């Protein structure tokens, strides 16, 4: 018996926590990004930023727990590597949407781009395929 096998008992709860945090993180980004584009100040205030940090930290913790307890064969086709690459791209583009872009047009483009990356990342995770929703096209 592996030292991680007892953790499999908690797989459903960890996966549920991960999914809830994925949705909460996406919804919070969509709200904050839309509000930034509308000129609101609250999205960059301390409570909104700390809520985002808390959700994303919980999300990452649950993801790492799932990574350690699932068999490596689960990740054989590269979908997880694609998801991690998309996550890096999402974080970069989203940071421009929220604060780093100087012009509102650039912020709007980055906001739309971040939402598209987020949705594609969801499809990669859902279908466990590096091409996500596009895996059905071929």
Z-matrix of the N, CA and C atoms (Angstrom, degrees):
N
C 1 1.461
C 2 1.527 1 109.07
N 3 1.308 2 116.01 1 123.32
C 4 1.462 3 122.56 2 178.22
C 5 1.523 4 109.53 3 -69.24
N 6 1.318 5 116.07 4 155.31
C 7 1.468 6 119.89 5 179.02
C 8 1.529 7 112.14 6 -68.78
N 9 1.336 8 116.71 7 -17.21
C 10 1.469 9 120.10 8 -179.79
C 11 1.522 10 113.18 9 -94.00
N 12 1.320 11 117.90 10 -13.99
C 13 1.467 12 120.09 11 -178.34
C 14 1.519 13 113.27 12 -57.62
N 15 1.348 14 119.68 13 -39.82
C 16 1.468 15 117.58 14 177.46
C 17 1.534 16 113.19 15 -60.39
N 18 1.326 17 117.42 16 -25.28
C 19 1.466 18 120.99 17 178.88
C 20 1.525 19 112.34 18 -68.97
N 21 1.336 20 117.18 19 -22.84
C 22 1.465 21 119.94 20 179.16
C 23 1.521 22 111.80 21 -59.47
N 24 1.314 23 116.71 22 -25.24
C 25 1.461 24 120.93 23 177.78
C 26 1.529 25 110.29 24 -60.23
N 27 1.322 26 116.40 25 -31.03
C 28 1.467 27 121.58 26 -177.30
C 29 1.527 28 113.13 27 -93.88
N 30 1.328 29 117.54 28 3.58
C 31 1.468 30 121.04 29 -178.10
C 32 1.535 31 112.67 30 -52.49
N 33 1.332 32 120.08 31 -49.37
C 34 1.476 33 118.83 32 -177.96
C 35 1.530 34 113.00 33 -59.52
N 36 1.332 35 116.72 34 -40.19
C 37 1.460 36 119.86 35 -179.16
C 38 1.527 37 111.38 36 -70.29
N 39 1.327 38 116.75 37 -40.38
C 40 1.470 39 120.41 38 179.77
C 41 1.529 40 109.78 39 -66.27
N 42 1.341 41 116.40 40 -42.79
C 43 1.468 42 120.00 41 179.31
C 44 1.532 43 110.24 42 -63.71
N 45 1.333 44 117.24 43 -41.93
C 46 1.463 45 120.36 44 178.65
C 47 1.532 46 110.84 45 -62.34
N 48 1.331 47 116.94 46 -43.74
C 49 1.470 48 120.34 47 177.31
C 50 1.523 49 110.39 48 -60.34
N 51 1.326 50 116.34 49 -41.79
C 52 1.466 51 121.21 50 178.92
C 53 1.533 52 110.66 51 -61.79
N 54 1.305 53 116.88 52 -47.56
C 55 1.474 54 121.31 53 -178.73
C 56 1.527 55 111.01 54 -63.99
N 57 1.321 56 117.21 55 -43.08
C 58 1.469 57 120.66 56 178.55
C 59 1.522 58 109.95 57 -60.68
N 60 1.329 59 116.84 58 -42.32
C 61 1.469 60 120.29 59 179.72
C 62 1.522 61 111.99 60 -69.32
N 63 1.331 62 117.54 61 -34.48
C 64 1.470 63 120.39 62 175.97
C 65 1.526 64 109.55 63 -60.65
N 66 1.312 65 116.40 64 -47.75
C 67 1.470 66 120.77 65 -179.49
C 68 1.527 67 110.48 66 -66.02
N 69 1.332 68 117.01 67 -45.89
C 70 1.469 69 120.54 68 -179.38
C 71 1.521 70 111.10 69 -61.88
N 72 1.318 71 116.98 70 -42.11
C 73 1.466 72 120.83 71 179.44
C 74 1.527 73 111.09 72 -63.56
N 75 1.324 74 116.74 73 -44.27
C 76 1.462 75 120.72 74 179.38
C 77 1.516 76 112.97 75 -65.59
N 78 1.326 77 116.07 76 -42.90
C 79 1.466 78 120.43 77 179.28
C 80 1.532 79 110.18 78 -65.04
N 81 1.338 80 116.17 79 -43.96
C 82 1.463 81 119.15 80 179.76
C 83 1.529 82 110.99 81 -63.43
N 84 1.337 83 117.14 82 -42.05
C 85 1.468 84 118.65 83 177.34
C 86 1.525 85 110.54 84 -62.38
N 87 1.337 86 117.28 85 -44.74
C 88 1.469 87 120.54 86 -179.49
C 89 1.531 88 110.74 87 -59.35
N 90 1.328 89 117.02 88 -43.36
C 91 1.465 90 120.87 89 178.92
C 92 1.528 91 111.45 90 -66.70
N 93 1.320 92 116.16 91 -47.19
C 94 1.466 93 119.51 92 -179.20
C 95 1.527 94 110.92 93 -64.05
N 96 1.334 95 117.45 94 -45.16
C 97 1.465 96 120.98 95 -179.67
C 98 1.511 97 112.52 96 -63.10
N 99 1.327 98 116.12 97 -43.31
C 100 1.461 99 119.80 98 177.66
C 101 1.523 100 111.78 99 -63.35
N 102 1.327 101 116.00 100 -39.78
C 103 1.462 102 120.12 101 179.16
C 104 1.527 103 111.61 102 -68.73
N 105 1.339 104 117.26 103 -37.46
C 106 1.464 105 120.20 104 176.33
C 107 1.527 106 109.71 105 -61.32
N 108 1.322 107 116.65 106 -43.80
C 109 1.466 108 120.38 107 179.09
C 110 1.533 109 111.64 108 -63.58
N 111 1.338 110 115.95 109 -30.57
C 112 1.473 111 120.25 110 178.96
C 113 1.527 112 112.18 111 -81.69
N 114 1.342 113 116.51 112 -4.86
C 115 1.459 114 119.97 113 177.24
C 116 1.519 115 115.40 114 93.29
N 117 1.319 116 117.94 115 8.08
C 118 1.468 117 121.06 116 -179.99
C 119 1.523 118 110.64 117 -72.47
N 120 1.308 119 115.71 118 153.65
C 121 1.473 120 121.65 119 179.74
C 122 1.531 121 112.88 120 -97.89
N 123 1.352 122 118.09 121 -23.48
C 124 1.463 123 120.64 122 -173.78
C 125 1.529 124 114.67 123 -60.89
N 126 1.350 125 119.76 124 -29.07
C 127 1.470 126 117.77 125 -176.71
C 128 1.521 127 114.29 126 -63.25
N 129 1.316 128 117.85 127 -24.26
C 130 1.460 129 120.86 128 -178.96
C 131 1.530 130 111.89 129 -102.83
N 132 1.325 131 117.43 130 3.77
C 133 1.459 132 121.47 131 177.69
C 134 1.537 133 109.49 132 -71.65
N 135 1.295 134 115.34 133 157.43
C 136 1.461 135 121.75 134 -175.39
C 137 1.536 136 113.59 135 -53.81
N 138 1.334 137 120.97 136 -47.02
C 139 1.474 138 118.86 137 -178.53
C 140 1.537 139 113.36 138 -59.89
N 141 1.316 140 117.31 139 -41.63
C 142 1.470 141 120.66 140 -179.74
C 143 1.525 142 110.73 141 -66.94
N 144 1.327 143 116.51 142 -42.19
C 145 1.470 144 119.50 143 178.97
C 146 1.519 145 111.33 144 -65.59
N 147 1.342 146 117.55 145 -43.25
C 148 1.461 147 120.31 146 -178.68
C 149 1.522 148 111.51 147 -68.57
N 150 1.330 149 117.61 148 -34.20
C 151 1.467 150 120.04 149 174.75
C 152 1.524 151 109.58 150 -62.38
N 153 1.309 152 116.38 151 -43.25
C 154 1.460 153 121.01 152 177.32
C 155 1.531 154 110.85 153 -60.76
N 156 1.332 155 117.17 154 -44.81
C 157 1.470 156 120.97 155 178.94
C 158 1.526 157 110.72 156 -61.18
N 159 1.317 158 117.00 157 -43.11
C 160 1.468 159 121.33 158 -178.37
C 161 1.531 160 111.32 159 -64.03
N 162 1.329 161 115.80 160 -45.21
C 163 1.467 162 119.93 161 179.51
C 164 1.523 163 110.18 162 -63.99
N 165 1.317 164 116.68 163 -47.14
C 166 1.468 165 120.11 164 -177.04
C 167 1.522 166 112.63 165 -67.65
N 168 1.325 167 117.62 166 -33.35
C 169 1.466 168 120.81 167 176.21
C 170 1.530 169 110.33 168 -66.92
N 171 1.321 170 117.05 169 -42.72
C 172 1.463 171 121.30 170 177.14
C 173 1.522 172 110.25 171 -64.63
N 174 1.315 173 116.49 172 -41.25
C 175 1.468 174 121.98 173 177.92
C 176 1.527 175 110.75 174 -59.65
N 177 1.311 176 117.00 175 -48.48
C 178 1.462 177 121.19 176 -179.63
C 179 1.532 178 111.47 177 -65.33
N 180 1.313 179 117.13 178 -40.18
C 181 1.466 180 120.82 179 178.36
C 182 1.531 181 110.76 180 -61.72
N 183 1.315 182 116.77 181 -46.27
C 184 1.467 183 120.09 182 178.35
C 185 1.528 184 110.88 183 -63.27
N 186 1.334 185 117.11 184 -39.61
C 187 1.468 186 120.72 185 179.06
C 188 1.523 187 110.95 186 -62.67
N 189 1.320 188 116.66 187 -43.23
C 190 1.465 189 120.03 188 179.20
C 191 1.523 190 111.68 189 -67.19
N 192 1.313 191 116.80 190 -35.54
C 193 1.468 192 119.86 191 176.22
C 194 1.532 193 110.33 192 -64.49
N 195 1.323 194 117.00 193 -44.05
C 196 1.469 195 120.56 194 178.09
C 197 1.526 196 110.46 195 -62.50
N 198 1.312 197 116.44 196 -41.34
C 199 1.458 198 121.40 197 179.96
C 200 1.527 199 111.60 198 -59.74
N 201 1.319 200 116.16 199 -39.30
C 202 1.463 201 119.27 200 -176.79
C 203 1.520 202 113.35 201 -78.45
N 204 1.334 203 118.62 202 -27.10
C 205 1.468 204 118.65 203 -176.46
C 206 1.522 205 114.18 204 -95.34
N 207 1.335 206 117.27 205 -18.36
C 208 1.464 207 118.91 206 -179.21
C 209 1.530 208 110.63 207 -84.34
N 210 1.320 209 116.99 208 149.44
C 211 1.471 210 119.50 209 178.18
C 212 1.525 211 110.92 210 -66.60
N 213 1.336 212 115.63 211 145.99
C 214 1.465 213 120.02 212 -176.67
C 215 1.519 214 112.98 213 -63.36
N 216 1.317 215 117.73 214 -25.38
C 217 1.469 216 120.89 215 178.52
C 218 1.531 217 111.56 216 -61.18
N 219 1.317 218 116.12 217 -24.13
C 220 1.471 219 121.38 218 179.60
C 221 1.532 220 111.45 219 -61.28
N 222 1.332 221 116.61 220 -24.90
C 223 1.458 222 121.34 221 -173.70
C 224 1.527 223 112.39 222 -109.24
N 225 1.330 224 117.51 223 17.18
C 226 1.465 225 122.23 224 -170.56
C 227 1.534 226 114.21 225 -64.86
N 228 1.311 227 120.08 226 -29.76
C 229 1.468 228 120.23 227 -173.84
C 230 1.529 229 114.14 228 -89.29
N 231 1.316 230 118.59 229 3.51
C 232 1.457 231 120.76 230 175.36
C 233 1.513 232 116.27 231 90.90
N 234 1.318 233 118.68 232 3.85
C 235 1.465 234 119.81 233 -177.89
C 236 1.524 235 111.72 234 -63.69
N 237 1.323 236 117.20 235 -35.84
C 238 1.464 237 119.35 236 -178.99
C 239 1.530 238 111.30 237 -69.50
N 240 1.328 239 116.86 238 -38.03
C 241 1.472 240 120.12 239 176.65
C 242 1.525 241 109.62 240 -62.76
N 243 1.323 242 116.55 241 -42.52
C 244 1.466 243 120.62 242 177.50
C 245 1.526 244 109.96 243 -61.64
N 246 1.315 245 116.80 244 -42.83
C 247 1.460 246 120.53 245 -179.37
C 248 1.526 247 110.73 246 -62.86
N 249 1.315 248 117.61 247 -39.93
C 250 1.463 249 121.07 248 179.60
C 251 1.537 250 110.83 249 -67.58
N 252 1.328 251 116.88 250 -40.07
C 253 1.474 252 120.31 251 176.71
C 254 1.525 253 110.75 252 -63.47
N 255 1.328 254 116.24 253 -42.37
C 256 1.462 255 120.43 254 177.43
C 257 1.521 256 111.21 255 -63.92
N 258 1.327 257 117.43 256 -36.68
C 259 1.460 258 121.00 257 178.34
C 260 1.525 259 110.96 258 -61.62
N 261 1.321 260 116.30 259 -44.45
C 262 1.476 261 120.18 260 178.24
C 263 1.535 262 109.86 261 -61.50
N 264 1.330 263 116.65 262 -44.84
C 265 1.471 264 120.31 263 178.70
C 266 1.534 265 110.77 264 -62.77
N 267 1.322 266 116.46 265 -43.09
C 268 1.466 267 121.52 266 179.82
C 269 1.533 268 111.05 267 -59.91
N 270 1.324 269 116.42 268 -46.67
C 271 1.467 270 120.25 269 -179.48
C 272 1.527 271 110.30 270 -60.73
N 273 1.327 272 116.68 271 -44.32
C 274 1.464 273 120.19 272 179.97
C 275 1.516 274 112.59 273 -63.48
N 276 1.313 275 116.87 274 -49.78
C 277 1.470 276 121.00 275 -177.85
C 278 1.530 277 110.36 276 -67.20
N 279 1.329 278 116.87 277 -40.53
C 280 1.467 279 120.33 278 179.88
C 281 1.531 280 111.37 279 -63.66
N 282 1.336 281 117.17 280 -35.80
C 283 1.466 282 118.71 281 179.37
C 284 1.533 283 110.75 282 -65.98
N 285 1.320 284 117.08 283 -32.47
C 286 1.470 285 119.63 284 175.24
C 287 1.520 286 110.14 285 -71.48
N 288 1.323 287 117.10 286 -36.49
C 289 1.463 288 120.27 287 179.40
C 290 1.521 289 111.74 288 -64.93
N 291 1.325 290 116.79 289 -36.46
C 292 1.462 291 119.83 290 -175.73
C 293 1.527 292 113.98 291 -87.97
N 294 1.342 293 117.97 292 -37.11
C 295 1.465 294 116.28 293 -173.16
C 296 1.516 295 116.01 294 -149.37
N 297 1.298 296 119.78 295 -28.63
C 298 1.468 297 120.37 296 -169.60
C 299 1.530 298 113.60 297 -81.38
N 300 1.315 299 118.43 298 -29.74
C 301 1.472 300 120.84 299 -179.60
C 302 1.526 301 109.02 300 -71.48
N 303 1.316 302 115.81 301 139.22
C 304 1.461 303 120.39 302 -177.72
C 305 1.530 304 112.66 303 -86.16
N 306 1.324 305 117.08 304 -32.88
C 307 1.459 306 120.83 305 -176.49
C 308 1.530 307 109.98 306 -103.47
N 309 1.329 308 115.66 307 146.66
C 310 1.465 309 120.02 308 -178.51
C 311 1.528 310 111.52 309 -65.83
N 312 1.323 311 117.43 310 -32.20
C 313 1.468 312 120.15 311 177.88
C 314 1.525 313 110.21 312 -63.92
N 315 1.324 314 116.88 313 -42.81
C 316 1.460 315 121.33 314 178.52
C 317 1.525 316 110.04 315 -65.20
N 318 1.324 317 116.44 316 -40.72
C 319 1.473 318 120.22 317 176.79
C 320 1.516 319 111.13 318 -60.47
N 321 1.320 320 116.87 319 -42.47
C 322 1.466 321 120.93 320 -179.37
C 323 1.530 322 110.97 321 -64.97
N 324 1.321 323 116.67 322 -42.61
C 325 1.465 324 120.53 323 178.32
C 326 1.527 325 110.00 324 -63.88
N 327 1.320 326 117.23 325 -43.32
C 328 1.467 327 121.10 326 179.53
C 329 1.530 328 111.04 327 -67.11
N 330 1.314 329 116.98 328 -36.78
C 331 1.465 330 121.54 329 176.98
C 332 1.529 331 110.04 330 -61.14
N 333 1.323 332 116.65 331 -49.55
C 334 1.470 333 120.47 332 178.50
C 335 1.533 334 110.67 333 -62.94
N 336 1.320 335 116.67 334 -41.06
C 337 1.456 336 120.77 335 178.96
C 338 1.520 337 112.16 336 -63.31
N 339 1.328 338 116.77 337 -43.17
C 340 1.466 339 120.99 338 179.41
C 341 1.525 340 110.69 339 -63.52
N 342 1.327 341 116.85 340 -41.30
C 343 1.471 342 119.65 341 177.72
C 344 1.524 343 111.21 342 -63.73
N 345 1.325 344 117.64 343 -39.85
C 346 1.468 345 121.18 344 177.39
C 347 1.530 346 111.28 345 -64.32
N 348 1.316 347 116.21 346 -43.34
C 349 1.469 348 119.83 347 178.02
C 350 1.525 349 109.88 348 -62.61
N 351 1.323 350 117.02 349 -43.56
C 352 1.465 351 121.98 350 178.84
C 353 1.532 352 110.38 351 -58.28
N 354 1.315 353 116.96 352 -48.07
C 355 1.468 354 120.45 353 -179.10
C 356 1.526 355 111.63 354 -64.93
N 357 1.330 356 116.79 355 -39.44
C 358 1.463 357 119.11 356 177.73
C 359 1.527 358 110.22 357 -66.57
N 360 1.317 359 117.04 358 -39.14
C 361 1.470 360 120.91 359 177.20
C 362 1.530 361 110.21 360 -60.78
N 363 1.325 362 117.28 361 -39.62
C 364 1.466 363 120.52 362 175.91
C 365 1.528 364 110.98 363 -60.37
N 366 1.329 365 116.59 364 -41.60
C 367 1.471 366 119.08 365 -178.99
C 368 1.521 367 111.44 366 -68.17
N 369 1.325 368 117.69 367 -36.43
C 370 1.470 369 121.41 368 176.70
C 371 1.526 370 109.37 369 -62.51
N 372 1.325 371 116.49 370 -43.71
C 373 1.464 372 120.63 371 179.97
C 374 1.529 373 111.45 372 -67.62
N 375 1.306 374 116.57 373 -40.63
C 376 1.465 375 120.62 374 -177.03
C 377 1.527 376 111.78 375 -65.98
N 378 1.332 377 116.19 376 -46.37
C 379 1.462 378 119.88 377 -176.49
C 380 1.531 379 113.61 378 -92.15
N 381 1.345 380 116.35 379 -2.85
C 382 1.480 381 120.45 380 -178.50
C 383 1.521 382 110.74 381 49.06
N 384 1.314 383 114.26 382 45.63
C 385 1.463 384 121.30 383 -179.82
C 386 1.534 385 107.65 384 -139.05
N 387 1.349 386 117.98 385 136.25
C 388 1.466 387 119.40 386 -177.27
C 389 1.523 388 114.84 387 -60.81
N 390 1.340 389 117.45 388 -22.19
C 391 1.471 390 120.01 389 178.81
C 392 1.520 391 112.20 390 -96.34
N 393 1.333 392 117.82 391 1.25
C 394 1.461 393 122.09 392 176.36
C 395 1.513 394 113.06 393 49.31
N 396 1.314 395 115.21 394 -126.49
C 397 1.469 396 122.21 395 -178.38
C 398 1.530 397 111.65 396 -60.04
N 399 1.322 398 116.74 397 -27.24
C 400 1.454 399 120.34 398 -178.17
C 401 1.528 400 112.89 399 -82.59
N 402 1.319 401 117.35 400 -2.31
C 403 1.462 402 119.59 401 179.52
C 404 1.523 403 111.84 402 -69.52
N 405 1.320 404 117.18 403 -15.05
C 406 1.463 405 120.98 404 -179.75
C 407 1.520 406 112.14 405 -89.23
N 408 1.324 407 116.49 406 -8.72
C 409 1.460 408 120.55 407 -175.50
C 410 1.524 409 112.96 408 -76.37
N 411 1.315 410 118.05 409 -22.18
C 412 1.462 411 119.34 410 -177.83
C 413 1.507 412 113.84 411 -101.55
